[in-house]
Amino acid sequence: MTQLSEALAGNITAAMKFIAEKEGIEPEQVRQGVAEGVIVIPANKQRKGLIPTGIGTGLRTKVSASVGLYGARASIDVELEKIEVAVDAGADCVMDLSVSGDIDAMRKKSLAATSTPVGTLPLYQAIAEAAVKRGSPLKMTADDLFEVIERQAADGVDFLALHCGTTMGVIQRAKSEGRIDPLVSYGGSHLIGWMIHNREENPLYTQYDRVLEIARKYDVTLSLADGMRPGCVADSLDGAQVHELVILGEMVRRAREAGVQIMVKGPGHVPLNHIDATVTLQKSLCRGAPYFVFGPVVTDIASGYDHISGAIGGAIAAWAGAELICYVTAAEHIGSIPDVTQVREGVIAARIGAHAADLAKGINGAADWDLRLSRARKELDWEAQLNLALDPKRARELRSRRSEESSEACAMCGKYCAMKVVSQYLGIAERTC
Amino acid sequence: MTQLSEALAGNITAAMKFIAEKEGIEPEQVRQGVAEGVIVIPANKQRKGLIPTGIGTGLRTKVSASVGLYGARASIDVELEKIEVAVDAGADCVMDLSVSGDIDAMRKKSLAATSTPVGTLPLYQAIAEAAVKRGSPLKMTADDLFEVIERQAADGVDFLALHCGTTMGVIQRAKSEGRIDPLVSYGGSHLIGWMIHNREENPLYTQYDRVLEIARKYDVTLSLADGMRPGCVADSLDGAQVHELVILGEMVRRAREAGVQIMVKGPGHVPLNHIDATVTLQKSLCRGAPYFVFGPVVTDIASGYDHISGAIGGAIAAWAGAELICYVTAAEHIGSIPDVTQVREGVIAARIGAHAADLAKGINGAADWDLRLSRARKELDWEAQLNLALDPKRARELRSRRSEESSEACAMCGKYCAMKVVSQYLGIAERTC
C-alpha cells in the first residue's frame, strides 16, 4: 500500500495524522488531498528516520535545497555540511543531485544526515556509471537506468526526479520552434543526447510502467522533471515547454491509476506576467498535482543574485498555486556550485517568497506569525522580535552589530519628545526617536 | 514655468527631450505624460549638474536610495560614500533624510555628489533646529517649517517629501480602528506628536497653498508622504491608510491646478494579495500620479533580509503600476542604519524587482536586455554574459571565485559526450557537462 492507495481506501495513515498536526488542519483534509493527488507525502517505505512532510494544496509552501557531488574536487563532507546548513535554515526537503564521485555513498549519507524527505535524479548516476562501465554515457542501456532507479529507491529515497515526458517529439519542437536557448536542463541534455545518438525514444516514456512498478513497490513519489525547462524568459510558455507539460499530464493520470504519488517539476525562467498562467496551466493539465518550481527567476540578467530573482518568482508562483519551491542560489548562471553561505542564503530567500505566498493564500498559521512579530515590534520587545524572525541568527547578528547611534540621537528632545506624546496619545509602548 | 506648465502649454523642454532619448520613446509621449501628471521630472530650477530623469507611466521603473545623517556618530563622508555606492549600483535618485548633525552641509554636498535627482524631507531639519533654537521639536512653529522648506528648495533639491495628508482626522481613525501598529513613519510620528501637543491641525495641510507656492517657484516636485504607512501586513489597506490616501488625492488635484509636479509615496508593508489593489486605488484616487513605494515588504518576519522581501513587493507593485521604488535594506527593522554594503545590496535588489516588472509591462528596452544576455549564455560567451549582468562587478567576482570543478567534471565523457551530440543536433555552440 502507498500513501495514495491508503488514502483512496479511506485510511488515515500515521504520516497523514502527523502532517495534519504540524499544519494545524484536520487529518481528513490531508487524506482527501492525498486521495485526490493534490497532496503528496514523499515517504519511501525503506526510509529510516524520516519526519513526514506533506506537499500540496492547503499546506504550507515547502522549500527544497539541492546539493551533490559535482566534479573531481567535490567532497561528501562539504555536501553533507550543506545539507545541515540548508535544513537548519529551514529547508523542508533536500535533493542529492550528485553526478560524480561515490554517488552511492553520498546518497546513503544524505539519507542518514537529515530527517527531511530526500530526492535524487537517477539518470545522473546511470550516465556516470555508463561512462566507467561502458566507456561513455551514450552507451548506457535502458536496463542500466532502471537498475539505478531501483537501487536508489531501495536505499530509501523519498522522491525521484525523472524526465518521463522529454520525448523525441518534444525535442524536435524545441528545435523547429527556434527557442532562444533550446536546452538548459542538465539531465534533459544528457537524456536527449543519448536519444539522438542511439536513435531511440526516451525509455522513461516508453517504459513508464517499469517506473511506476518501482515507485509503487517502495512508495517513492515521482517528481516529473521538465527537460524543456525554459532557460530564458523569452522561451517561457513556448511550444516545447507546453508540449512536454501536456505529456506530463498524461503521466500524472497513469501514475495515479497505479497508486503512485506524483508531483511535477516546473520552470525555470518565467517573466512575472507568465507565472500565473504557467501555474494555472500545470494545475489544469496535471489535474492538480503538486507543482515543484525551480525559482522561477523572473529575469535573465540577475547573475550573482538569482536567489533574489528566484524569491520574487517563487513568491508569485506559490501564491498562484505552486506548493514546493526549489531554491536558486547566487551561484546559478555563474558556472559554479553554491558554497555553504550561498546555500543558506538561497534557502532563506526561497522561504521569504514561500511565506509571503502563504500569507496571501491564507495558509493556516502564516498570518499569525507576522502578527506576533508585529505586536512585539509595537511593544519594542526586541527579544521577541529577534526570536520570531524568519532567521533569528541573522537578525540577532545584525542587531548586535548596530552601533549606539540610535540611542544617542534621542538626546535631541529631552523630555519634550514628540514620540512620547504620540505614544501616550495612542496608548502604546513609549517610543523614542 | 514648471515642467508641468510647459507641458500644458504644449512645449517640449530640453529635459523632456533628453528623457525621451534615454527611454527610447518619443518626446511628445513624455510631454503628454507630464501634462497629464502621470510623469514627473524632478528638476529644481536652482539645481546644478542634474541629469534629468523621468518617473511615471511608460518609463523604466526607477529606484531611489535613502541616506542621511542619523545620530551623533554619523559622518557626512560616510553618507556621501553611500550615495556614490548607490548611484554606482544603479540608483536613479537619492534621498538625503538627515535628522541630525550639519543638515545644511550634508544637503549641499549631496546635491554636488550626484547628478541624479535629490530629494529631502524638510520636517526632519525643522524639528532638529527647533530642538536647538526653541528647546524642543514640539516648539517648532509652522513658519519654522516653511522656512526650512523654502531653504531646501532654494538649495536646488529636486523633490520634497511632505506629510500633507496626515490630518487629525486621519490619526484619530488610526487610533479608533485599532491598528496593530498605529504609527511607524518617523516624520509622521514627529508631526503628529507636534499636532497633538499643540492642539493644532497639520500646517502642511492647512497651509498647503504655501507649499504649492514654494514648489512652483523652484519647480520642486512634491512627494506626498504617507504618515499612515502600514507598519505590518495586518494593517494594510485599513481605514487610516485609505483615509489619508483619499486626502492625498485632493492634494494631487490642487498641485496640478497650481502647475506643481507631484507624486505620491506609498507603503510599506503589503501582503502579496493587497499590492495590486493598493496600486490601483492610488492610481484612481490620485489621478494617475506617479507612485513612489517603499518596498513594499510582503511579510513582517524577514528581519535582516528586507531587501529581499522588498524586492518581491517592489516587483509586483511596479508591475501593477508603481513607477519609483524606494529601496529597503537589510538594516530595516533591526533598529540600525544601513552600511555601505547593505546600501549596495538594497539598490541591486530593488533594481531586480524593477526590471522584472519592466519586462512584464513591456517597457522599451527591457526584454532586449534579457535577450542579449541569454543569447550570450547560449553562445557560452562568458565575457558578454558578465558585461550584460545587472551587476557586472558582482557577477565577475563570483565567476572568478569559481574553482576548476566544472571543467574537470567533463573528463567523464571524453569524445562520447551527450552534450556535444545535443549541441550538434540543435546547431548551437558546443556544450560540455
Contacts between the chains, C-beta under 8 A, distances in Angstrom:
chain1	res1	chain2	res2	distance
A	70	B	405	6.2
A	70	B	406	7.6
A	70	B	409	6.1
A	71	B	403	7.7
A	71	B	404	7.7
A	71	B	405	3.1
A	71	B	406	6.1
A	71	B	408	5.1
A	71	B	409	4.2
A	72	B	405	7.0
A	72	B	408	4.4
A	72	B	409	7.2
A	72	B	411	7.5
A	73	B	403	6.0
A	73	B	404	7.1
A	73	B	405	5.2
A	73	B	408	7.1
A	74	B	405	6.7
A	99	B	409	6.8
A	99	B	433	7.5
A	100	B	409	5.9
A	100	B	412	6.7
A	127	B	418	7.2
A	128	B	412	6.5
A	131	B	412	4.6
A	131	B	413	6.2
A	135	B	414	8.0
A	135	B	416	7.0
A	136	B	413	6.3
A	136	B	414	7.0
A	136	B	416	3.2
A	136	B	417	8.0
A	137	B	412	7.1
A	137	B	413	5.8
A	137	B	416	7.0
A	137	B	417	7.6
A	137	B	418	5.4
A	138	B	413	8.0
A	138	B	416	4.8
A	138	B	417	7.9
A	138	B	418	5.9
A	138	B	421	6.9
A	139	B	416	7.2
A	174	B	426	7.6
A	175	B	425	7.3
A	175	B	426	5.7
A	175	B	427	8.0
A	180	B	371	6.8
A	180	B	374	5.3
A	180	B	375	6.5
A	180	B	378	6.5
A	181	B	374	5.6
A	181	B	377	6.4
A	181	B	378	4.5
A	182	B	378	8.0
A	182	B	426	4.7
A	182	B	428	6.3
A	183	B	422	6.1
A	183	B	426	6.6
A	186	B	433	7.6
A	189	B	418	6.5
A	189	B	419	5.7
A	189	B	422	5.2
A	189	B	431	7.1
A	190	B	418	4.4
A	190	B	419	7.3
A	190	B	433	7.9
A	191	B	418	7.8
A	192	B	418	7.6
A	192	B	422	5.4
A	192	B	425	7.8
A	193	B	417	7.4
A	193	B	418	2.6
A	193	B	419	6.2
A	193	B	420	7.5
A	193	B	421	4.0
A	193	B	422	4.4
A	193	B	425	7.9
A	194	B	418	5.7
A	194	B	421	7.9
A	196	B	421	5.4
A	196	B	422	6.7
A	196	B	425	4.9
A	197	B	416	8.0
A	197	B	418	7.1
A	197	B	421	4.9
A	231	B	374	7.1
A	231	B	377	7.3
A	231	B	378	7.9
A	232	B	370	6.5
A	232	B	371	7.4
A	232	B	373	8.0
A	232	B	374	3.4
A	232	B	377	7.2
A	233	B	359	6.3
A	233	B	367	7.6
A	233	B	370	5.4
A	233	B	374	7.7
A	234	B	367	7.0
A	234	B	370	6.7
A	234	B	371	5.5
A	234	B	374	6.4
A	271	B	356	7.3
A	271	B	359	4.9
A	271	B	360	5.4
A	272	B	315	6.3
A	272	B	316	7.5
A	272	B	319	5.1
A	272	B	356	5.4
A	272	B	357	6.4
A	272	B	359	6.9
A	272	B	360	3.8
A	273	B	319	7.3
A	273	B	359	7.9
A	273	B	360	4.0
A	298	B	315	6.6
A	298	B	352	7.9
A	298	B	356	3.9
A	298	B	359	7.3
A	298	B	360	8.0
A	299	B	352	6.6
A	299	B	355	5.4
A	299	B	356	4.9
A	299	B	359	5.9
A	299	B	370	5.9
A	299	B	390	7.8
A	300	B	370	4.1
A	300	B	373	5.1
A	300	B	374	4.9
A	300	B	377	7.4
A	301	B	355	6.7
A	301	B	369	5.9
A	301	B	370	5.8
A	301	B	373	5.2
A	301	B	388	6.5
A	301	B	389	6.0
A	301	B	390	4.7
A	302	B	352	5.0
A	302	B	355	8.0
A	302	B	389	7.6
A	302	B	390	5.4
A	303	B	373	7.8
A	303	B	385	6.8
A	303	B	386	7.4
A	303	B	389	4.1
A	303	B	390	7.3
A	303	B	391	7.9
A	303	B	394	7.9
A	303	B	395	4.2
A	303	B	398	7.8
A	304	B	389	6.5
A	304	B	391	6.1
A	304	B	394	4.2
A	304	B	395	4.4
A	304	B	397	7.6
A	304	B	398	4.8
A	305	B	348	6.1
A	305	B	349	7.3
A	305	B	352	6.0
A	305	B	390	7.0
A	305	B	391	6.8
A	305	B	394	7.0
A	307	B	308	7.8
A	308	B	307	7.8
A	308	B	308	5.6
A	308	B	311	5.4
A	308	B	348	7.9
A	308	B	349	5.4
A	308	B	352	5.3
A	309	B	352	5.3
A	309	B	356	6.8
A	311	B	308	5.4
A	311	B	311	7.1
A	311	B	312	6.0
A	312	B	311	6.0
A	312	B	312	5.0
A	312	B	315	4.7
A	312	B	352	7.0
A	312	B	353	6.2
A	312	B	356	5.9
A	315	B	272	6.3
A	315	B	298	6.6
A	315	B	312	4.7
A	316	B	272	7.5
A	316	B	316	7.0
A	319	B	272	5.1
A	319	B	273	7.3
A	330	B	398	6.6
A	331	B	398	6.8
A	333	B	377	7.3
A	333	B	385	7.8
A	334	B	395	6.7
A	334	B	398	4.6
A	334	B	399	5.2
A	334	B	402	6.5
A	335	B	382	7.5
A	335	B	399	6.6
A	335	B	402	6.0
A	335	B	406	5.9
A	336	B	398	7.0
A	336	B	399	7.5
A	336	B	401	7.3
A	336	B	402	3.7
A	336	B	403	7.2
A	336	B	405	7.4
A	336	B	406	7.0
A	337	B	405	6.7
A	348	B	305	6.1
A	348	B	308	7.9
A	349	B	305	7.3
A	349	B	308	5.4
A	352	B	298	7.9
A	352	B	299	6.6
A	352	B	302	5.0
A	352	B	305	6.1
A	352	B	308	5.3
A	352	B	309	5.3
A	352	B	312	7.0
A	353	B	312	6.2
A	355	B	299	5.4
A	355	B	301	6.7
A	355	B	302	7.9
A	356	B	271	7.3
A	356	B	272	5.4
A	356	B	298	3.9
A	356	B	299	4.9
A	356	B	309	6.8
A	356	B	312	5.9
A	357	B	272	6.4
A	359	B	233	6.3
A	359	B	271	4.9
A	359	B	272	6.9
A	359	B	273	7.9
A	359	B	298	7.3
A	359	B	299	6.0
A	360	B	271	5.4
A	360	B	272	3.8
A	360	B	273	4.0
A	360	B	298	8.0
A	367	B	233	7.6
A	367	B	234	7.0
A	369	B	301	5.8
A	370	B	232	6.5
A	370	B	233	5.4
A	370	B	234	6.7
A	370	B	299	5.9
A	370	B	300	4.1
A	370	B	301	5.8
A	371	B	180	6.8
A	371	B	232	7.4
A	371	B	234	5.5
A	373	B	232	7.9
A	373	B	300	5.1
A	373	B	301	5.2
A	373	B	303	7.8
A	374	B	180	5.3
A	374	B	181	5.6
A	374	B	231	7.1
A	374	B	232	3.4
A	374	B	233	7.7
A	374	B	234	6.4
A	374	B	300	4.9
A	375	B	180	6.5
A	377	B	181	6.3
A	377	B	231	7.3
A	377	B	232	7.2
A	377	B	300	7.4
A	377	B	333	7.3
A	378	B	180	6.6
A	378	B	181	4.5
A	378	B	182	8.0
A	378	B	231	7.9
A	382	B	335	7.5
A	385	B	303	6.8
A	385	B	333	7.8
A	386	B	303	7.4
A	388	B	301	6.5
A	389	B	301	6.0
A	389	B	302	7.6
A	389	B	303	4.1
A	389	B	304	6.5
A	390	B	299	7.8
A	390	B	301	4.6
A	390	B	302	5.3
A	390	B	303	7.3
A	390	B	305	7.0
A	391	B	303	7.9
A	391	B	304	6.1
A	391	B	305	6.8
A	394	B	303	7.9
A	394	B	304	4.2
A	394	B	305	7.0
A	395	B	303	4.2
A	395	B	304	4.4
A	395	B	334	6.6
A	397	B	304	7.6
A	398	B	303	7.8
A	398	B	304	4.9
A	398	B	330	6.6
A	398	B	331	6.8
A	398	B	334	4.6
A	398	B	336	7.0
A	399	B	334	5.2
A	399	B	335	6.7
A	399	B	336	7.5
A	401	B	336	7.2
A	402	B	334	6.5
A	402	B	335	6.1
A	402	B	336	3.7
A	403	B	71	7.7
A	403	B	73	6.0
A	403	B	336	7.2
A	404	B	71	7.7
A	404	B	73	7.1
A	405	B	70	6.2
A	405	B	71	3.1
A	405	B	72	7.0
A	405	B	73	5.2
A	405	B	74	6.7
A	405	B	336	7.5
A	405	B	337	6.7
A	406	B	70	7.6
A	406	B	71	6.1
A	406	B	335	5.9
A	406	B	336	7.1
A	408	B	71	5.1
A	408	B	72	4.4
A	408	B	73	7.0
A	409	B	70	6.1
A	409	B	71	4.2
A	409	B	72	7.1
A	409	B	99	6.9
A	409	B	100	5.9
A	411	B	72	7.4
A	412	B	100	6.7
A	412	B	128	6.5
A	412	B	131	4.7
A	412	B	137	7.1
A	413	B	131	6.2
A	413	B	136	6.3
A	413	B	137	5.8
A	414	B	135	7.9
A	414	B	136	7.0
A	416	B	135	7.0
A	416	B	136	3.2
A	416	B	137	7.0
A	416	B	138	4.8
A	416	B	139	7.2
A	416	B	197	8.0
A	417	B	136	8.0
A	417	B	137	7.6
A	417	B	138	7.9
A	417	B	193	7.4
A	418	B	127	7.2
A	418	B	137	5.3
A	418	B	138	5.8
A	418	B	189	6.5
A	418	B	190	4.4
A	418	B	191	7.8
A	418	B	192	7.6
A	418	B	193	2.6
A	418	B	194	5.6
A	418	B	197	7.1
A	419	B	189	5.7
A	419	B	190	7.3
A	419	B	193	6.2
A	420	B	193	7.5
A	421	B	138	6.9
A	421	B	193	4.0
A	421	B	194	7.9
A	421	B	196	5.3
A	421	B	197	4.9
A	422	B	183	6.1
A	422	B	189	5.2
A	422	B	192	5.4
A	422	B	193	4.4
A	422	B	196	6.7
A	425	B	175	7.3
A	425	B	192	7.8
A	425	B	193	7.9
A	425	B	196	4.9
A	426	B	174	7.6
A	426	B	175	5.7
A	426	B	182	4.8
A	426	B	183	6.6
A	427	B	175	8.0
A	428	B	182	6.3
A	431	B	189	7.1
A	433	B	99	7.6
A	433	B	186	7.7
A	433	B	190	7.9
